[in-house]
Amino acid sequence: MSVSVLPSSPAALSKSRWEDIAPFFDELSERPIDADAIGGWLQSWSRLEELVTEAAAVAMIAYTIDTSDPDKEA
């Protein structure tokens, strides 16, 4: 399975739902891991985790600043 390149910034994931992000995790879970590929796999995992975590933090901050805006709720 080949998934398109990860977004370049967490902002690109700001309106994403699980259905939008899951293919990236699926691709990683299906990618073969051996001694030659482990470095690239770990780099991809780390970048994906970084993007998702930062996007979630930004969304939480936006929500806590304005809890009256239903569009900012999770």
N, C-alpha and C positions, 0 to 999 in steps of 0.2 A: 504494500500500500504506500502510495506517495502522497504526502500532504504538502500543500503549498508552504512557502517559506513563512516562518513565524513573523508576526507583526514587528515593526521596528521599535514601537514604544507601547507602554502600558495604556496610553490614551486610546489606542486602536482597539483595545479590549473593553473600553469603558461601558459600552452598551451590550456586551456579549452575554449570552446565556450559556448554560452548560452545553447545549447542543452545538454551539459554535466552537467551543474549546475542546470538547471531547475528542474530536478527530486527531488532535495533536498528541494527546495522551495515548490514544489507540495506536497511532503510528509508532510511538516509542515502545509500547508493550509488544508490538509485533516485530520490531527490528531485531535481527540477530545480534547477539553480543558475544564477542570473542576477544582475545587479547589485542587484536589489531583494531577493533571497533570500539572498545570500551571508552577511550578518550573522547571520541566524537559523540557517543551516546550520552556520557556524563555532561558534556558541554551543552548538548541540546536539552537535556533534562533541566540543568541549572538555569538556562535562559528561559525556558518555559515557566518554571517555578517563579523566577524573578518577575516576569511579566505579569503573571496571574496575581501574585502576592501584592505587587505594587498597585495594580489596577484595583484590587479589592480595598487596599488602604485608601486610595484616592476617593473611591466611591463612598467609603464609610465616613471620611472627613466631609465630603460634600453633603451627605445625609445629616450628619450631626450639626452642621452649620445651619441647615434649614430643614427641620423635621416636618414642617407643614407641607412640603412639596412631595406629593405621592410618586412623582417620577423618579425621585432619588431613593425611594425605598428599595430594599433588596427583593 
